[in-house]
């Protein structure tokens, strides 16, 4: 059975991908539907889902920072990249594959 620290990285990787997908859906699907086609029905659910995933991503990033003794540089850039489209995908590939990688 996996202990908590062995579960943290796979969870962070999964949430990073889901958070990235939700961000792209919000930017490239829900917002154009609201501002170009006047249909705001997807903004609230997409925004709420993205918000919860962003909070979970941030908490898991801080937990991984603490558990794997990552430097603040990796944690900082993992957080900053979450504000950029495709940023969490990059962080997941570059830093979240192996706990000793950063």
N, C-alpha and C positions, 0 to 999 in steps of 0.2 A: 504494500500500500504506500502511496506517495505521501510524504509529510507536507506541511504547509509550504515550506520554502521550495519544494520541488513542483508544487502546483502554481506558484506565483508567476513564473516566467511563461508557461503555456497560457495562463489566463491573461497576462499582459499582452501577449502576442495576439490572442483572439480579440480582445477588446480594442487593441490598436487597429486591427483590420476593420472591425465593425464600426468604430468611431470614424475612421476614414471614409468608409462607404456612406455612413449617415451624413457626414459633412458634404460629400460630393452630391448626394441626393438633395440635400437642402439647398445648396448653391445652384446646381444645374437642373433641378427638376422643380422643386417647390417654389423657389423665388421667381424663376421665369414664368411659371404658371400664374403667380400672383400679379407680377408687374407687367407682363406682356399680354396675358390673356384674361386678366381680371378675375381669376379664380383662386381665392386665398385658402381654399379648404385643406390643402396639404401643409401649409406653413406651421400650424399649431402642432399636429402630431409629429411632423418631421423635426421641428425645432425642439420639442420636448424629448423625443428619443435621442437626438443628438446631444442635448444638454445632459441627460442622465449618463450616456456613454462617455461624454467628456469628463464628467466628475469621476466616474469609475476608472477611466484611463489615468487620470491624475493621481488618484489614490493608489492604484496599482503601481504606477511609476515610482511614487514615493516609497511604497512598501518594498519594491525591488531594490531601490537605492539603499534602503536600510539593510535588507537581508543579504544582499550580495556585495555590500560595501562599495558601490559604484561611486566614482567621483562626482562632484557637483557639476562638472562640465557636461557629462553625458546626460545627467538628469535635467539640467537646464535646457540642453538642445532637444531632448525628447519632449519637453514641455513646449518650447518655442515652435517646434515642427508641427505640433498639433493644431496650430493656427493657420497653417498653410495647406492648401489642397494637395493631396498626395503625400503630405509630410509624415503622417503616421505610418504609411506604407514603407517609406524610406527608413524611418527609425526602426521599424520591425525587422527589416532585412539587415540593416547595418549593425544594430546593437542588441536586439532582443532574441537573437538565435541561441546564444550561449551566455550563461550568467557571468562567465569569466572573460568574455570577449571585450567589454569596454575596458 
